[in-house]
Amino acid sequence: MTIRPTQSSIFNLVRMGLLEGQRSSVRAQEQLATGRRLLRPSDDPVDFAAAASFQRQQARGERFASAVNDARTILDAAAGSAQGVSEQVTRARELLLSGLNGTLNDSDRASIAAEIDEIRQRVLEAANQQLGDQYLFAGTGGVRPFADGAAVRYAGNDESLRLTVGVDSQVDATVPGDRIFAARDPGATVFAGSTGAASGTSPDQGSGYVDLVLRHDATTGTLGSGLALVGAGDTILGAHTVTIDAAAGTAQLGNGVPVALPDPTDPSAADFTLVDESGAELHLDFTAYDGTSSTSAVFADGSMSIDGSTFVPIDFASADQQLTDPSTGTVLNVDARGIHRAGTELVQFGGTVNLFDTLQGIADDLRNADGLPSDQVQARLRERLVELDRNHDHVLRGLGVLGARSARMTGLEERLLDSNLQLEGLISERRDADVSQVVLDMAQAQQALETTQASGVRLLQTSLLNFLR
Amino acid sequence: MSTLGLNIGLQALLTSQAGLDTTGNNIANAATPGYSRQSLLQGPGRTQQLRGLLMGAGVRADVVQRVTDDLLGKRLISQTGSFGRQEARYDALSRAELLFGGASDVNVGSALDALFESLSSLSASPGDGVLREGVVQAGEDVGLRLRQLSGDVDALRFEFAERVDGLVREVNVLAGEIDTLNREIVQLEAGGPAANNLRDERQEALRRLAELVDVRYAVEPTGAARVTVGGHLLVSPAGANQLLAQVGVDGSVDVSLGGPTQKVDLRGGAIGGLLDVMQNFLPQLDDQVDAYARDLIFEFNKVHGTSVPGTGPHHRVTAQYAFQDQNGNGVVTDELVAAAGLPFDPTTGELHVRVHDEATGAIEVHRVDFDPQRTTVGGLLADLNAVPNLAARLDAQGRLQVSSQSGYAFDFSRDVPTQPDLVGSLGGGRASLATPGAEPFALSAGDTLTLQSASGPVTVTFGAGSFANVGQATAAEIAAALNADPGVQAAGLTAADVGGSLVLQTVGAGSTESFQVQGGTALGALGWTAGQTVVGSDQATAVTLGGAYQGASNELLVFRPNMDGTIGSTAGLAIDVLDSAGNLVTSLDVGAGYRPGDALDLGNGLAATFALGDVSATDNDLLAVRALADSDTSDVLAALGVNSFFTGTDAGSIGLRADLLDDPGKLSGSITGSPGGGTGILDLLALADRGLASLDGRTLGEQYGALASDVGFEVQGAESAMETEGLLLDGLQARRDQLSGVNIDEELVNMLEYEQAFSAASQYIRVISDVTNELLSLV
């Protein structure tokens, strides 16, 4: 069958051609106006799905970038605090070393102690620092981590603030305060040794410092040379020897400095104090002194306590006498055989003293309220130094961890920015219109439309009617 | 002269006139849609015998005929129907596609992104009330958008139903037209020639009808057309039937023909296409959106339920979803949990409840085993009520309510309690004897146990009634039986279940407390020996746990000392940590050289600290710790909607829990209960990137994208189907045009032809007239 063009088919043809041309033009214009190649999922479902998926990834990338930024802010703030603390501790160490110098007098030591108090305050403030409403060193406890007091305890918890910074990748944005300022290391119980008490053999349990109070109860013994015990004000403990040398005219307690015998008629002779090498005192009544030399043995009983209220008698034969404080769970085993004087013994649970208590202790030792002889003060200060250095190590380690994490965040941030940019590119490739291509398309469509219009008109106007008279 | 000549001339004139008329008709109707050109069929007149000659008698106009191909016409009608269907489908699907928006529009996907964004911000500062509010609002927004989407899909259904209704009206109008045309055609054609123009009109009416429904027709000899739609008769010579569309309240449409009960299944035309989308695609889309909402609700609630609210552990929780009476007896508690009408399905597993003593801070962890195929609602209530200081009941609507007694609180967190040894079964101060092995214990009914305490001998008899299966007695059952015995109470003894082992202790602590196992038939099953004496200790050790368990599955860790000794003193003393399979996880060196109070690493994220004290292996000292990776492996909390994040059961009802909206402080973000804890928030955030098994490994965001692009694929498919059918239709149309269309130039040529024939004929008549006149003048 030959093709028979009809009026309607001719007109339809031209009509369709015009419509199609216009449709292409309109589409190109739509793409240009919105800048998009894909306007609806049906335009290209595969690319649409890919673009949608990329968008999810982009949103995720932005989320991670924001978390990385938050993490870095917190880490940097904490690192700044820790840095300040480290500087303060270094200064405290210098002060401590100068305090160890035997040539200083009491007022010098007092001013050094005051400065160390200042340092302690500053360190306390740094440890309690907040960023916004959050404590930087309290774990997730949400409470002030270190409250000021005689013994500072950590009130936060061991959890860290954790942020998600990547797929299956998280960072702890905080370090719990107890790891930096109150870290616990293995160690032994250390006695400063001023009273002669030493560590027993059984295991001890406790943290920080404990003041072991040794109290004199009663002195017994028979004295030669007509001497008598006064019975009050003695600070010796255990067995001691009183040596009266009538020829030299001296009295000596133990290995202490021999002192001149008092005049028995003098009213002060009724209560004459002998001091031994460790500073322990024995009060004697010389009024009945008969002028002879003698060597007498005296024994002073005492009791000791770790909480200051419950005292147990000292068992001088025991190498392992146990003292407990149920309220804190502290258990201390004391070798009592070497105890020779009353006083307050500094007992330190090695590796458990926190930075604040150490600084407090240093200041207290420098002030020397108990009036201990300088060599004992120095012994105590040397012990404090060990703990100070230990704590400083932890601060530096904490600073290192914070710094490393912050650096990691910076690196991560750069990578995230890079990959986000890449994603942008991928999304754009799929979804956005290539402007130059669209402009070309549009020009083509325009041209085709015009051609259709011109040729259509020509075709439509050709008719036999033009030629019939 | 005969009249033949004039007649011939007359016929010729008339025929030419008829030809001109026909041509004129064609020219006039060149633009009429559905017009078939008509042509005059003429043939020579009948031969006459005249004066011995066979003479032609001129021309005869036979009939004006429509140039059509009926078969082509039928095919055209059929194809019109197919195209109409695809066109309507494409239109409808395009409307549906708009609901999902463009690639950058604000939609469910972007709302979900915003929710994760807000969670990420909150994780950096978990205590911040403003950020918490942000999370709650973002969650509400997700719910809002899903509800909108669901509502929009419903609205579409109603819109389509209305359109079907309108189209059905049109069909009826067309049927009426066809019926009228039928009658006219029959009347006109009665014994006469075809009524061409009317037939064309009817064909056009049929074409318009075919755009709307699938039409089949047959023309009867009388000229009437018999039209069937969907296999049922629409127009017959007797009259037209009415199509009826019944729209239901849910937007469903039932189409019937000739009466409300005669359902007709329409496949073609616009109505067929719309119905196909309404009955297949839309419900499927609805289901998909609902399923998506359900997955979202369930997954979020699974994570949120086990975390601790920012306001602290619960004192009372109410479930969101109610149990329903299925067997019609008015009582709900006899229903199996799996079949009690819950919208989500719990699985077999265990639920751990932690009960806090608010005065002492002690936390007890209790395990509730749960098999939804076996446990009834009543059974679940009983199990929960069995947890000390906890009460469970159903409220008036059948929803589970759990509350703690005054002075207690509870949560479902997986965090390990810091003080796990509540009864002091590991080196505690009480005189304590544990069984060397764990349950089940092979007792027999009537077994006895004789103990010697400070106040004298005690004999306990185990009756079968205290046990579910006495040959497989659990430690909890034995402990309950012992504690209920008045003799045991009077003797100052108590029993407990520690990790499946039975522990028998004195109530008091100290080295003055002691008791002795004297004998009894139950000794063998329990693993004790007669004459075994236990003494209390003045120095009780305390175990402290820290850290967070990193293991992948729930474990029961049992701590047992390897010898008798004192923590920190005895050389070689170690605490062995065993898992539930009995394998050694690690051995903690607590002998000489260990300083009490120092932390020992267990290797799975946990660390333990031991205080000074004595432990005994001969007394089978032990400690059981539940290390949980998931405190609700049965997902019963999410299935019931306890401490949920989202409420609702599908896309139409999803929303944020009302009391969360009122008080964002209740958002459960921590697993330790501390206000700054954010592990729960991180768990929720992890949902953004976690592929879910229920979604074939896709994340929630990806699933939404897949939903949207599936619709896109559907639309694209419909578009190409429409284009294909359109091309076929155009082809058929063109062929019809070729055959039946008017070509004006052709008609003009015809017109010239007829004009010339007319001129020639009139000339001929003049000649005949002249000839006749000449004849007459002769007379």
Interface residues (C-beta under 8 A of the other chain):
Chain A: M1 I3 R4 P5 T6 Q7 S8 S9 F11 N12 R36 L38 L39 R40 P41 S42 D43 P45 V46 F48 A49 A51 A52 S53 Q55 R56 A59 R60 E62 R63 F64 S66 A67 D70 A71 I74 G132 D133 Q134 A138 G139 T140 G141 G142 N157 D158 E159 L161 R162 L163 T164 V167 D168 Q170 A173 R184 P186 G187 A188 S202 P203 D204 Q205 G206 S207 G329 V331 G351 T352 R431 S463 L464 L465 L468
Chain B: A30 A31 L93 S94 E97 L98 F100 G102 A103 S104 G109 S110 D113 F116 E117 S120 S121 S123 A124 S125 P126 G127 D128 A542 G546 G547 A548 T566 I567 G568 S569 A592 Y594 R595 P596 G597 D598 A599 A611 L612 S670 T672 S674 P675 G676 G677 G678 T679 L682 L685 A686 A688 D689 T699 G701 E702 G705 A706 A708 S709 V711 G712 F713 V715 Q716 E719 Q733 A734 D737 Q738 L739 S740 G741 V742 N743 I744 D745 L748 V749
